[in-house]
Amino acid sequence: MSDEQFNALSILRPGRTFVHCGQKYKVLKQIWLGPFSEVMVVREVNTNEQFAMKIEKTKDPQKSVLKLDVFVLREFEKTKMLGIPQLIGQGRTREIKYLIMQLLGPDLGKLRRSLPGKKFNLTTALRLSLQTLDRIETLHNTGWLSRDIKANNFAIGLKNDSQTVYIIDFGFARRFRDRDGNFYQPRSSAALMGSIYYSSLAAHAFKDQCRKDDIESWFYMVCEFIKGLLPWANADPRDDYMLIGEWKRYARGSGRYELLKGVPEEFDKILEIIDNTN
């Protein structure tokens, strides 16, 4: 891709075209915009096939997260796994970095919020809980942690694939073991990563995260699938992260009923298993 063709990719609007690896693409629409990146729907001109294009605008390497998406998705290029989006390609210019990947449908957070009571019916919630847990296991089996498990980071497939849940957005991912299966030593402290609403107790304590922490975040997410709102839903994560952490600790004692109210009774045992896992 030439800099002249794509000199200001961050301001490409629908109707613009660009070339990647000899293939011509046309930008159709923007579907997401963040402080450092955006996601566009693009169409490969010769085949008319549509893809998602994630564009990172920051030049600050400390804020770059797109490389982690590429690292994780590359793990599955040769061994395609259910619920892992296909990486089509990636590149960079002097101004931006980008990747092209399989286009998916709406994320589970958007779907949940669109429903009455902002919750799924129990059957759907449990089906989604199993699929999302399976996707997390697939990620863990490659030696990666998400560190940002939440409904917005799972999306459904399109058309005939609409019953499949995909895990997406690996901007906070981190390896917990090397390719030979050797586990990395935990750091003495670590930054609080991901969405505060779903962060684990260990993350609130600024401890290095492990697989258990992804599962704890999954548990909060699934409770939200069923209940509609978590007890700390009205707290502002930017200002009240300590309060949210206190709520989660409270839910291990006298506040347990408030967290588990409205979910199947088996969830009490699931939370106990998570908390007792080393």
Steps between C-alpha positions, in 0.01 A plus 500: 500500500654832399509801729357708215195273471451477873669812630216585741334167561354623826273737305402258222129525443257269321571484130879521526711212367843363590725211402636236738725221371380555145133485596279806461260582783222755529402658832127458564434640848639562846362269770710603801706801608731525799766744623785324321332274245197441285339206321371521144309257280690452174418304185751315283416637156557185293310255722255739670586331830476726804751522784565704812797735497643616831710815479732629770584869484736541794875523444571446869631141539383500862141543381523259207272201545445392139819293503349280771195433282738389226716286732198313639317453170820370338497215753194364322597560135605139440262330744167673456289473813129548551420850617836657411472761222718452195787742448512607134802728513675787671721792407615849583585837349690792649180611673301194599490126559211283385371147478233342283300219652179301472189716529271406788157599626410702811679445829322339794500821702312684228257211462433484875438872531250488214274250682218568748650525847842506334537126552480175307245234579650226716534243220684744276716629786613149593571411137710814465676429829615160373618633166689792652663269755608271217655795313693600812627143536612504136695819565655361819604182321730710280666660803318835490285687753237748387504724812194673355213252506170682449195469278627766258794273419283219370304522176274272300570379149308609192224325303537119529763553770274703728488228767876517553651737757844645420752647742642831377727789601825380655643843578572408865608141434813363663686171483505297822722224360747463215461280193672212678239505775718664765306737725630852551567611855229740621605861543493653846241754384311586184279776366123464521410392147174474308151605599473574872142367516624147429850511649593224743578553867867435425499765229347751744790417734747577216618140485622329186208323334468132416238277336284510811456875458359463149251247638399730785435778248299250295290423809406867551417527130271197508322629812435816301365294209236356735433788743532795267704710742776423748471647853775754421357599160439862602857559615729704275799280413724806452439635850355209697733210415577456870127494580442239230778290653338536842169385354663185367659426837164567666346245261720234660328557833171661596458644150507160332121487476491834318743377235337160452137611525318389187762255371483119526597364842793312343673835451579509871710186458662635183612813684632286785704292256642812335596653834665179618706458183871576538 
